[in-house]
Amino acid sequence: MELLDAYALGWTWERFEQELARRRPDVLGLSAMTPVADVAYRAARLGRPHAGRVVLGGPHATAVREQALADCPELDHLVIGEGEETIAPYLDWREGPPPPGVMARGQPFEERRTTWAVEDIPWPARDLLPQQSYRYLMASRPGFATMITSRGCPFRCSFCDKSVSGSRWRARSATDVVDELAWLAGQGVGFVNFYDDNFTLHRRRVREICEEILRRGLDIEWKCEGRVDGVDAELLLLMRRAGCRVVAYGVESGNPETLALLRKDVSVDQAASAFAATRQAGLRSLAYIILGAPGEGSEEVRNTLRFVDEIGADYVQFSSLVALPGTPLFASHGEQAGGDVRNPVDGDSDRRTVTDLPAEELNRLMRSAWMGFYLRPRPMARLARDAWASGSWREAGRLGFAMARWTLSPT
């Protein structure tokens, strides 16, 4: 069994096909989120002549199901939902109905009931990955890895796809989390990005993780995702002492009407308070922002841009709104998706944007937002410092090139 991260290895599509032709795997397993499903489909087409079976899992397969098989004839099967309990029976399956959790053309499908606790899931087999190739621009140290310490999210944001892990929050214990952190530190990892949907959801668990890091004297730094209503000065100060350096928040908008449409269940005042507390704790902040949601005109977009300045975010990711399959927004606004409005870091080949604004106008506003925020001395100096600290000069160069190409391209 091999894990091939073609992106981290810097492979071209030609190299990717050559490697598959050389290996001729019994099973080629792929995973994809909807925005990059076209990339997985291309990989399936290239791999089809060289693999016994081609299977797709992840959020896209789970959300669209049979449509993925229709869109990509080269796929043989789909793994629906969380795949850890499904993959071994799938690999053993030769004939008859597919095992629970596996979808095949012309065969009955049975949902798999997840029985494993999240702590029963083994740690990632990082020895099979090109670990030294991973970089992250916002890291404060070289040596980068990612971790997931919980699954599921109980909140009801209308644009978020929860088809894989659902709404029930399930978390690993503080001891198990810090055990993995300690192992990573022993492998030369200096910075970890926690990719939980909401790392700060359970305040007591966050405290336990931080206190265990401090008790062991663990020398590692990290970033996490949180909600603006889930932090306060005391918690953020403890996180800072335990190695946290960056907290990312889904701010989304400075307009209460947009927050209501997105079902964020937070207020602009809570966002302002969270960013003030984050800054006072000595932590850097990242704001995820959506521009041009339904009901917004150019003035509402500009109001959000003013709000970003007011809260003092250190980094911002401005995006357009997409109604992903499986989300409440897709059910209410999926047919409204129109023009293609992307930012310089979007991986979508065609980002079907949900907005009331003309695509040309929203593209201009998007460009103005990115350039207005990042083409200033302080953000540019901050990114240069980050690139130096994390060893991510190549990634910084790619980002700079992508921004320049995107900025100069016609709207």
SEMAR-814130 format. One line per 2 residues: number of its first residue (from 1); their letters; for each residue x, y, z of C-alpha. Coordinates in steps of 0.05 Angstrom, whole numbers, plus 5000, padded with zeros to 4 digits. Layout:
N
NUM> A> X Y Z ~ ...
//
This chain:
411
1> ME> 5000 5000 5000 ~ 5025 5070 4982
3> LL> 5002 5141 4995 ~ 5020 5187 4937
5> DA> 5013 5262 4948 ~ 5027 5284 4877
7> YA> 5019 5358 4894 ~ 5070 5356 4951
9> LG> 5117 5317 4906 ~ 5110 5369 4851
11> WT> 5087 5319 4799 ~ 5058 5340 4733
13> WE> 4997 5303 4705 ~ 5044 5267 4658
15> RF> 5087 5244 4716 ~ 5026 5223 4755
17> EQ> 5003 5177 4698 ~ 5073 5150 4689
19> EL> 5077 5131 4762 ~ 5010 5096 4760
21> AR> 5029 5059 4697 ~ 5093 5035 4732
23> RR> 5057 5013 4795 ~ 4992 4986 4765
25> PD> 4954 4986 4831 ~ 4898 4937 4846
27> VL> 4859 4997 4874 ~ 4868 5071 4861
29> GL> 4835 5109 4918 ~ 4819 5183 4911
31> SA> 4786 5235 4956 ~ 4757 5302 4938
33> MT> 4717 5361 4963 ~ 4667 5389 4913
35> PV> 4708 5451 4892 ~ 4764 5405 4866
37> AD> 4722 5346 4843 ~ 4745 5360 4772
39> VA> 4816 5346 4794 ~ 4796 5278 4823
41> YR> 4758 5262 4759 ~ 4819 5277 4717
43> AA> 4861 5233 4762 ~ 4809 5177 4754
45> RL> 4811 5184 4678 ~ 4887 5180 4677
47> GR> 4889 5122 4726 ~ 4833 5081 4695
49> PH> 4878 5043 4645 ~ 4928 5025 4699
51> AG> 4886 5006 4760 ~ 4842 4947 4775
53> RV> 4790 4990 4810 ~ 4782 5065 4819
55> VL> 4744 5089 4881 ~ 4727 5159 4904
57> GG> 4711 5180 4976 ~ 4706 5245 5015
59> PH> 4655 5302 5019 ~ 4639 5305 4944
61> AT> 4624 5232 4936 ~ 4582 5233 4999
63> AV> 4543 5295 4979 ~ 4526 5278 4907
65> RE> 4530 5202 4908 ~ 4504 5172 4842
67> QA> 4517 5237 4806 ~ 4592 5227 4816
69> LA> 4588 5160 4781 ~ 4548 5193 4724
71> DC> 4597 5251 4719 ~ 4658 5207 4717
73> PE> 4648 5139 4683 ~ 4719 5120 4700
75> LD> 4700 5113 4773 ~ 4680 5043 4794
77> HL> 4656 5056 4865 ~ 4644 5109 4918
79> VI> 4657 5107 4993 ~ 4601 5144 5027
81> GE> 4612 5178 5094 ~ 4672 5168 5141
83> GE> 4716 5117 5107 ~ 4758 5085 5162
85> ET> 4710 5028 5177 ~ 4692 5019 5104
87> IA> 4758 5014 5068 ~ 4782 4946 5095
89> PY> 4716 4909 5077 ~ 4718 4944 5010
91> LD> 4788 4919 4995 ~ 4767 4848 5014
93> WR> 4703 4851 4972 ~ 4705 4811 4908
95> EG> 4633 4793 4890 ~ 4562 4799 4913
97> PP> 4530 4862 4942 ~ 4581 4915 4962
99> PP> 4596 4923 5037 ~ 4559 4978 5076
101> GV> 4584 5047 5057 ~ 4604 5028 4986
103> MA> 4563 5051 4926 ~ 4569 5014 4860
105> RG> 4530 5020 4795 ~ 4470 4973 4791
107> QP> 4480 4947 4862 ~ 4440 4958 4926
109> FE> 4470 5009 4973 ~ 4470 5002 5048
111> ER> 4491 5059 5094 ~ 4546 5043 5143
113> RT> 4533 5060 5215 ~ 4596 5088 5247
115> TW> 4614 5048 5309 ~ 4686 5070 5321
117> AV> 4699 5125 5371 ~ 4745 5178 5343
119> ED> 4800 5155 5390 ~ 4795 5085 5358
121> IP> 4818 5114 5292 ~ 4893 5104 5284
123> WP> 4937 5164 5274 ~ 4954 5180 5201
125> AR> 5009 5138 5170 ~ 5054 5197 5161
127> DL> 5113 5152 5147 ~ 5080 5139 5079
129> LP> 5077 5213 5062 ~ 5131 5263 5040
131> QQ> 5128 5297 5108 ~ 5189 5340 5095
133> SY> 5155 5371 5034 ~ 5098 5403 5073
135> RY> 5099 5478 5086 ~ 5048 5528 5112
137> LM> 5057 5602 5101 ~ 5025 5623 5167
139> AS> 5068 5575 5208 ~ 5114 5607 5258
141> RP> 5166 5551 5253 ~ 5192 5502 5201
143> GF> 5169 5430 5203 ~ 5094 5427 5188
145> AT> 5038 5377 5200 ~ 4962 5376 5206
147> MI> 4917 5343 5257 ~ 4843 5332 5268
149> TS> 4822 5324 5340 ~ 4746 5324 5333
151> RG> 4692 5310 5281 ~ 4623 5338 5270
153> CP> 4594 5407 5282 ~ 4529 5423 5319
155> FR> 4520 5491 5287 ~ 4474 5505 5228
157> CS> 4511 5549 5178 ~ 4472 5546 5113
159> FC> 4534 5542 5068 ~ 4572 5487 5105
161> DK> 4571 5414 5081 ~ 4566 5365 5139
163> SV> 4548 5304 5098 ~ 4609 5264 5120
165> SG> 4616 5275 5195 ~ 4547 5304 5211
167> SR> 4523 5349 5267 ~ 4542 5306 5327
169> WR> 4608 5330 5356 ~ 4656 5274 5374
171> AR> 4724 5290 5403 ~ 4789 5257 5423
173> SA> 4813 5265 5495 ~ 4865 5316 5513
175> TD> 4915 5261 5529 ~ 4907 5228 5461
177> VV> 4914 5295 5426 ~ 4977 5315 5463
179> DE> 5006 5245 5454 ~ 5003 5256 5379
181> LA> 5031 5327 5386 ~ 5089 5299 5426
183> WL> 5102 5246 5373 ~ 5102 5299 5318
185> AG> 5150 5343 5358 ~ 5196 5283 5363
187> QG> 5195 5277 5287 ~ 5219 5348 5278
189> VG> 5151 5381 5269 ~ 5150 5452 5297
191> FV> 5081 5476 5277 ~ 5013 5440 5273
193> NF> 4949 5464 5240 ~ 4888 5436 5275
195> YD> 4836 5425 5220 ~ 4776 5413 5266
197> DN> 4714 5450 5242 ~ 4712 5483 5310
199> FT> 4771 5469 5356 ~ 4745 5517 5410
201> LH> 4675 5487 5414 ~ 4685 5453 5482
203> RR> 4720 5502 5528 ~ 4739 5450 5581
205> RV> 4772 5405 5530 ~ 4812 5463 5502
207> RE> 4836 5479 5572 ~ 4855 5406 5584
209> IC> 4895 5403 5519 ~ 4931 5468 5536
211> EE> 4946 5447 5608 ~ 4972 5379 5585
213> IL> 5018 5413 5534 ~ 5044 5458 5590
215> RR> 5050 5401 5640 ~ 5094 5361 5592
217> GL> 5135 5422 5572 ~ 5120 5407 5499
219> DI> 5155 5455 5451 ~ 5108 5460 5392
221> EW> 5066 5516 5362 ~ 4998 5512 5329
223> KC> 4939 5544 5294 ~ 4865 5527 5303
225> EG> 4796 5545 5278 ~ 4745 5576 5325
227> RV> 4679 5614 5328 ~ 4676 5686 5351
229> DG> 4626 5666 5406 ~ 4671 5611 5432
231> VD> 4731 5648 5459 ~ 4748 5699 5512
233> AE> 4810 5733 5539 ~ 4825 5680 5593
235> LL> 4820 5622 5544 ~ 4861 5656 5490
237> LL> 4916 5674 5539 ~ 4921 5601 5561
239> MR> 4922 5579 5488 ~ 4979 5628 5475
241> RA> 5019 5600 5533 ~ 5009 5530 5506
243> GC> 5037 5547 5437 ~ 4978 5573 5398
245> RV> 5000 5628 5350 ~ 4941 5637 5301
247> VA> 4866 5631 5308 ~ 4821 5631 5247
249> YG> 4749 5654 5253 ~ 4690 5649 5205
251> VE> 4670 5722 5208 ~ 4637 5719 5139
253> SG> 4606 5789 5139 ~ 4599 5856 5173
255> NP> 4525 5858 5154 ~ 4475 5828 5204
257> ET> 4427 5811 5148 ~ 4480 5768 5114
259> LA> 4497 5733 5179 ~ 4424 5716 5186
261> LL> 4420 5688 5115 ~ 4482 5646 5128
263> RK> 4453 5623 5195 ~ 4517 5639 5232
265> DV> 4481 5653 5298 ~ 4533 5705 5317
267> SV> 4534 5781 5315 ~ 4583 5832 5288
269> DQ> 4595 5856 5359 ~ 4616 5786 5380
271> AA> 4665 5785 5321 ~ 4695 5851 5342
273> SA> 4703 5828 5414 ~ 4736 5762 5393
275> FA> 4787 5797 5349 ~ 4803 5848 5404
277> AT> 4813 5792 5455 ~ 4856 5752 5405
279> RQ> 4901 5813 5393 ~ 4907 5827 5468
281> AG> 4928 5755 5480 ~ 4986 5764 5431
283> LR> 4955 5718 5379 ~ 4949 5730 5304
285> SL> 4880 5726 5273 ~ 4853 5702 5206
287> AY> 4784 5724 5183 ~ 4744 5683 5132
289> II> 4700 5733 5094 ~ 4645 5722 5043
291> LG> 4632 5778 4994 ~ 4569 5789 4953
293> AP> 4520 5740 4987 ~ 4448 5744 4964
295> GE> 4417 5810 4986 ~ 4484 5847 4984
297> GS> 4498 5904 4936 ~ 4564 5939 4927
299> EE> 4553 5983 4988 ~ 4542 5922 5033
301> VR> 4606 5892 5007 ~ 4644 5956 5022
303> NT> 4614 5957 5092 ~ 4644 5888 5104
305> LR> 4711 5912 5079 ~ 4707 5970 5128
307> FV> 4689 5921 5183 ~ 4751 5879 5168
309> DE> 4794 5941 5177 ~ 4758 5958 5243
311> IG> 4769 5889 5275 ~ 4843 5890 5257
313> AD> 4849 5820 5226 ~ 4922 5800 5212
315> YV> 4902 5757 5153 ~ 4839 5754 5111
317> QF> 4812 5704 5061 ~ 4759 5738 5018
319> SS> 4714 5690 4979 ~ 4650 5689 4940
321> LV> 4591 5646 4963 ~ 4581 5577 4932
323> AL> 4520 5533 4945 ~ 4553 5465 4954
325> PG> 4511 5401 4944 ~ 4486 5375 5010
327> TP> 4480 5443 5043 ~ 4416 5482 5062
329> LF> 4441 5538 5017 ~ 4441 5491 4957
331> AS> 4368 5473 4971 ~ 4347 5547 4975
333> HG> 4394 5581 4926 ~ 4427 5526 4884
335> EQ> 4389 5545 4821 ~ 4411 5618 4830
337> AG> 4485 5602 4820 ~ 4511 5644 4763
339> GD> 4578 5675 4745 ~ 4647 5650 4762
341> VR> 4678 5694 4817 ~ 4743 5668 4846
343> NP> 4799 5693 4891 ~ 4873 5681 4876
345> VD> 4877 5618 4919 ~ 4812 5583 4898
347> GD> 4824 5515 4867 ~ 4757 5512 4831
349> SD> 4759 5507 4756 ~ 4688 5538 4754
351> RR> 4663 5571 4817 ~ 4588 5578 4809
353> TV> 4575 5638 4852 ~ 4510 5654 4889
355> TD> 4501 5729 4887 ~ 4453 5784 4866
357> LP> 4510 5826 4838 ~ 4534 5821 4766
359> AE> 4594 5775 4763 ~ 4637 5829 4733
361> EL> 4622 5877 4790 ~ 4634 5825 4844
363> NR> 4699 5806 4810 ~ 4721 5879 4814
365> LM> 4702 5883 4887 ~ 4738 5817 4902
367> RS> 4801 5843 4868 ~ 4797 5908 4905
369> AW> 4789 5872 4972 ~ 4850 5828 4963
371> MG> 4894 5883 4935 ~ 4870 5934 4985
373> FY> 4886 5888 5044 ~ 4950 5854 5023
375> LR> 4985 5907 4980 ~ 5003 5948 5041
377> PR> 5070 5951 5078 ~ 5048 5917 5142
379> PM> 5013 5855 5112 ~ 5069 5847 5061
381> AR> 5121 5850 5116 ~ 5081 5801 5158
383> LA> 5078 5751 5101 ~ 5152 5759 5088
385> RD> 5166 5746 5162 ~ 5121 5685 5160
387> AW> 5156 5657 5099 ~ 5223 5665 5133
389> AS> 5201 5634 5199 ~ 5166 5574 5167
391> GS> 5214 5562 5109 ~ 5156 5573 5061
393> WR> 5191 5618 5011 ~ 5168 5575 4952
395> EA> 5096 5577 4976 ~ 5100 5652 4985
397> GR> 5127 5658 4914 ~ 5070 5616 4887
399> LG> 5020 5659 4925 ~ 5052 5723 4899
401> FA> 5052 5696 4828 ~ 4979 5674 4833
403> MA> 4958 5742 4860 ~ 4996 5779 4805
405> RW> 4966 5735 4751 ~ 4897 5741 4780
407> TL> 4903 5816 4789 ~ 4926 5828 4718
409> SP> 4876 5781 4685 ~ 4814 5813 4653
411> T> 4750 5811 4695
//
